[in-house]
Amino acid sequence: MMNQEEKARFDKLITETDKVIKQYIDEKGIAYPLDEWLTVSEYCKKFDIPRTQVVTTWINRGVIPKKNVVTIPELNNLRLIKAIKYQE
C-alpha cells in the first residue's frame, strides 16, 4: 500500500508522463487519445491491477491483442494499451 506522500509522487509522475506523451503525439501527428490509450502503469491503476508485470505478461501471451498495444520507440519503447478491461 502506498502512503499519501508516495501516492502524491506517483500521481505527479503520471501527470508529467501524460504531458510528455501528449507533446510527442502532437509533434508526430499521431492520434492516440489518452482517454482511450493508457501506459502500463495507468492501465494497472485504472483496472486495479497490483503489478505492471501482470499486464506485461498479458501482452507477451496475447491476452491483450497486438492491435491494442502500441510501442513508441522514441519514448524508450513506451507501450500504450487500449483502455479496455481484458481479464475479469
Backbone bond lengths (Angstrom), bond angles and torsions (degrees), N, CA, C in turn:
res aa  C-N    CA-C-N  psi(-1)  N-CA   C-N-CA  omega(-1)  CA-C   N-CA-C  phi
1 M - - - 1.443 - - 1.531 109.13 -
2 M 1.278 116.39 140.02 1.456 121.24 178.04 1.523 110.09 -89.36
3 N 1.343 114.40 139.94 1.464 116.58 172.20 1.528 108.37 -81.04
4 Q 1.315 117.17 176.88 1.472 120.75 -174.39 1.520 112.20 -63.41
5 E 1.328 117.07 -38.00 1.468 120.40 179.83 1.525 110.85 -65.89
6 E 1.329 116.87 -43.97 1.468 120.71 178.31 1.527 110.37 -64.41
7 K 1.323 117.03 -41.19 1.463 120.28 178.96 1.522 110.64 -63.00
8 A 1.321 117.13 -41.34 1.466 121.01 179.11 1.531 110.22 -63.46
9 R 1.328 117.51 -42.37 1.476 120.77 177.72 1.524 110.48 -64.63
10 F 1.336 116.39 -42.18 1.466 120.60 179.33 1.522 110.43 -63.00
11 D 1.322 117.15 -45.91 1.466 120.98 179.71 1.531 111.10 -61.91
12 K 1.345 116.35 -39.70 1.462 120.29 177.86 1.524 110.28 -63.92
13 L 1.321 116.98 -42.63 1.464 121.32 178.86 1.527 110.97 -62.08
14 I 1.315 117.18 -43.15 1.468 121.76 178.49 1.527 109.99 -61.82
15 T 1.329 116.87 -43.88 1.468 120.94 179.54 1.523 110.81 -62.36
16 E 1.329 116.88 -44.99 1.464 120.94 178.79 1.526 111.22 -64.19
17 T 1.321 116.52 -40.02 1.466 120.92 177.93 1.525 109.98 -62.82
18 D 1.316 117.38 -43.82 1.463 121.36 177.59 1.524 111.05 -56.89
19 K 1.339 116.46 -42.00 1.465 120.68 -179.78 1.524 111.28 -63.58
20 V 1.341 116.69 -44.04 1.472 120.86 179.94 1.521 110.08 -64.14
21 I 1.317 116.64 -43.98 1.472 120.45 179.68 1.523 109.98 -62.80
22 K 1.319 116.74 -46.01 1.464 120.06 -179.74 1.526 111.02 -61.36
23 Q 1.319 117.39 -42.07 1.466 121.03 178.24 1.530 110.53 -61.60
24 Y 1.320 116.92 -44.45 1.468 120.95 179.04 1.535 110.42 -61.79
25 I 1.313 115.36 -46.78 1.465 120.47 -178.97 1.524 110.20 -61.00
26 D 1.326 117.13 -44.07 1.463 121.19 179.54 1.527 111.00 -62.75
27 E 1.331 117.24 -41.75 1.460 121.38 -179.14 1.529 111.70 -66.05
28 K 1.321 116.46 -39.11 1.467 121.09 -176.90 1.526 112.94 -87.35
29 G 1.318 116.88 -10.02 1.455 119.70 -179.52 1.519 113.13 71.29
30 I 1.322 116.37 26.12 1.460 121.63 -179.78 1.528 107.95 -92.88
31 A 1.312 116.59 138.52 1.461 120.34 -178.41 1.530 110.40 -105.20
32 Y 1.326 116.39 92.07 1.457 122.68 172.13 1.521 107.22 -125.85
33 P 1.342 117.48 83.75 1.466 119.74 -177.84 1.530 110.72 -55.26
34 L 1.316 116.16 128.65 1.452 120.54 -174.36 1.523 113.35 -72.05
35 D 1.322 118.27 -5.11 1.457 119.06 171.58 1.530 110.24 -87.60
36 E 1.345 117.10 -14.33 1.460 121.96 178.85 1.522 112.57 -106.50
37 W 1.324 117.51 -21.18 1.463 123.11 -178.34 1.518 109.17 -123.87
38 L 1.330 116.72 133.52 1.455 121.87 -176.21 1.527 110.74 -126.02
39 T 1.329 116.26 151.84 1.462 119.10 169.48 1.531 107.00 -71.98
40 V 1.323 116.61 167.23 1.466 120.10 179.39 1.528 109.86 -59.17
41 S 1.321 117.15 -43.37 1.475 120.28 179.77 1.520 111.60 -62.47
42 E 1.323 116.50 -44.23 1.465 120.03 179.55 1.523 110.86 -65.16
43 Y 1.339 116.27 -38.17 1.458 120.71 178.10 1.530 110.27 -59.84
44 C 1.338 115.46 -45.90 1.469 120.06 179.09 1.525 111.01 -60.37
45 K 1.306 115.88 -43.27 1.463 120.38 -179.30 1.536 110.75 -64.44
46 K 1.329 116.11 -45.92 1.465 120.36 -177.02 1.525 112.42 -64.18
47 F 1.340 116.36 -40.15 1.466 120.02 -174.85 1.528 112.73 -105.58
48 D 1.352 116.14 16.66 1.458 122.66 174.15 1.534 112.52 53.78
49 I 1.325 114.92 51.86 1.462 121.72 176.51 1.532 106.44 -103.08
50 P 1.334 117.49 126.25 1.470 119.55 -170.23 1.531 115.90 -69.28
51 R 1.334 118.87 -27.97 1.470 120.44 -176.06 1.523 111.02 -136.01
52 T 1.319 115.90 140.10 1.464 120.65 178.46 1.529 111.23 -65.79
53 Q 1.322 117.05 -26.05 1.468 120.70 179.77 1.530 111.09 -60.45
54 V 1.316 117.16 -32.02 1.472 121.06 178.25 1.529 109.42 -60.48
55 V 1.314 116.79 -47.24 1.469 121.20 -178.43 1.529 109.99 -67.99
56 T 1.330 117.37 -40.68 1.462 120.72 177.47 1.529 110.24 -59.98
57 T 1.306 117.38 -40.92 1.473 121.66 177.35 1.523 110.22 -63.91
58 W 1.318 117.42 -41.89 1.468 120.39 177.75 1.523 110.64 -60.02
59 I 1.324 116.32 -41.53 1.470 120.13 178.93 1.525 109.47 -62.57
60 N 1.333 116.59 -48.56 1.465 121.17 -177.82 1.523 112.58 -63.58
61 R 1.321 117.91 -33.62 1.475 122.09 -178.67 1.528 113.10 -87.73
62 G 1.328 117.66 -7.91 1.452 120.47 178.95 1.512 114.34 87.85
63 V 1.334 117.54 7.40 1.470 119.98 175.47 1.527 108.70 -60.99
64 I 1.331 115.45 -41.98 1.461 121.16 172.12 1.530 105.78 -95.11
65 P 1.322 118.46 114.17 1.470 121.05 -175.79 1.531 112.28 -59.75
66 K 1.329 115.76 146.92 1.463 121.58 -179.89 1.521 112.27 -55.51
67 K 1.330 116.44 -33.87 1.468 119.71 -179.52 1.532 111.77 -66.18
68 N 1.347 117.09 -16.22 1.457 121.41 -178.92 1.526 112.88 -104.20
69 V 1.345 116.12 14.61 1.459 121.51 177.97 1.526 108.22 -129.20
70 V 1.331 116.53 130.10 1.459 122.29 177.47 1.529 107.03 -121.33
71 T 1.337 116.14 129.71 1.459 120.82 175.87 1.519 108.09 -109.01
72 I 1.331 116.02 130.13 1.462 121.45 -178.64 1.526 108.33 -110.08
73 P 1.338 117.21 99.67 1.465 120.97 -175.60 1.529 113.52 -59.33
74 E 1.317 117.11 -36.25 1.467 120.83 -177.97 1.524 113.04 -66.64
75 L 1.310 117.01 -16.05 1.465 121.62 177.73 1.531 109.88 -111.98
76 N 1.335 114.86 47.18 1.467 121.76 177.15 1.531 111.62 56.88
77 N 1.328 115.43 42.97 1.465 123.27 179.33 1.534 113.17 57.97
78 L 1.308 115.25 38.09 1.458 121.18 176.57 1.525 108.96 -59.53
79 R 1.321 115.60 135.72 1.467 120.23 177.53 1.522 109.93 -105.29
80 L 1.316 114.54 133.47 1.459 121.08 171.22 1.523 107.08 -110.90
81 I 1.304 115.85 138.36 1.460 122.08 -177.34 1.517 108.21 -121.16
82 K 1.327 115.22 135.14 1.464 120.09 175.52 1.526 108.04 -57.93
83 A 1.314 116.64 131.24 1.472 123.02 -173.44 1.534 111.56 -77.32
84 I 1.331 114.09 71.43 1.468 122.18 178.10 1.527 107.00 -128.45
85 K 1.309 118.41 141.76 1.461 121.01 176.63 1.527 107.99 -77.24
86 Y 1.332 116.81 118.71 1.453 121.29 -174.45 1.522 114.22 -94.53
87 Q 1.311 117.93 -25.38 1.463 120.17 179.70 1.524 109.23 -136.83
88 E 1.288 114.45 147.59 1.483 120.46 177.58 1.508 109.28 -96.09
